[in-house]
Amino acid sequence: MPPLSPGGTITYRLTTSLMVDGAVEDFDQTSFKTGLASTLGGSVSPNDILLSVGAGSVQVNATIVYSSNADASTGLSTLSSAT
């Protein structure tokens, strides 16, 4: 892997897909991100979560951005135990 450009950072991403009840037009992305961040713990804020929402009840694809591999591993463990 080539070295980072000056000012560059490495991030770790955890992606998950969830199906939730309801309609896409009624889905509150802000509340969902806040709840997911709370579930994942202190190293994640709602701003670290990217959502893609589609129809079929509500299909949510969430990508959580972490600054460390250890935090990403903890997030994976948390999500795995929550499902």
C-alpha positions as CSV (number, residue, x, y, z in Angstrom):
1,M,0.0,0.0,0.0
2,P,1.4,3.4,-0.9
3,P,2.0,6.0,1.8
4,L,-0.8,8.5,2.6
5,S,-0.8,11.9,1.1
6,P,0.0,14.7,3.5
7,G,-3.0,15.2,5.7
8,G,-4.6,11.9,4.6
9,T,-6.2,9.6,7.1
10,I,-7.1,5.9,7.2
11,T,-10.7,5.1,8.1
12,Y,-12.4,1.7,8.7
13,R,-15.9,1.1,7.5
14,L,-18.5,-1.4,8.7
15,T,-21.5,-1.9,6.5
16,T,-24.8,-3.5,7.4
17,S,-28.2,-3.9,5.9
18,L,-31.4,-3.8,7.9
19,M,-35.1,-4.2,7.1
20,V,-37.4,-2.0,9.2
21,D,-41.2,-1.7,9.2
22,G,-42.8,1.3,7.7
23,A,-42.8,3.4,4.5
24,V,-39.7,5.1,3.1
25,E,-41.4,8.5,3.1
26,D,-42.0,8.2,6.9
27,F,-38.6,6.9,7.7
28,D,-36.7,9.4,10.0
29,Q,-33.0,9.1,9.0
30,T,-31.8,11.4,11.8
31,S,-33.5,9.4,14.6
32,F,-32.3,6.1,13.0
33,K,-28.7,7.4,12.9
34,T,-28.9,8.7,16.5
35,G,-30.3,5.3,17.7
36,L,-27.7,3.3,15.8
37,A,-24.9,5.5,17.1
38,S,-26.2,5.1,20.7
39,T,-26.3,1.3,20.2
40,L,-22.7,1.2,18.9
41,G,-21.3,3.3,21.8
42,G,-19.1,6.3,22.4
43,S,-16.7,6.0,19.4
44,V,-19.6,6.6,16.9
45,S,-21.6,9.8,16.3
46,P,-24.6,10.1,14.0
47,N,-22.3,12.0,11.7
48,D,-20.2,8.9,11.3
49,I,-23.1,7.0,9.8
50,L,-24.0,7.1,6.1
51,L,-27.4,5.8,5.1
52,S,-29.0,4.6,1.9
53,V,-32.7,4.0,2.2
54,G,-34.9,2.1,-0.3
55,A,-38.4,0.6,-0.6
56,G,-39.4,-2.9,0.5
57,S,-40.8,-2.0,3.9
58,V,-37.7,0.1,4.5
59,Q,-34.4,-1.3,3.4
60,V,-31.6,0.5,5.2
61,N,-28.0,0.1,4.2
62,A,-25.8,1.7,6.9
63,T,-22.0,2.4,6.6
64,I,-20.3,3.3,9.9
65,V,-17.0,5.1,9.6
66,Y,-14.4,4.4,12.4
67,S,-11.0,6.0,12.9
68,S,-9.5,2.8,14.3
69,N,-9.7,-0.9,13.5
70,A,-10.2,-1.7,17.2
71,D,-13.4,0.5,17.3
72,A,-14.6,-1.1,14.0
73,S,-14.1,-4.6,15.5
74,T,-16.1,-3.6,18.6
75,G,-18.9,-2.2,16.4
76,L,-19.0,-5.4,14.4
77,S,-19.3,-7.4,17.6
78,T,-22.1,-5.1,18.9
79,L,-24.1,-5.4,15.7
80,S,-23.6,-9.2,15.6
81,S,-25.0,-9.6,19.1
82,A,-27.9,-7.2,18.4
83,T,-29.3,-9.3,15.5
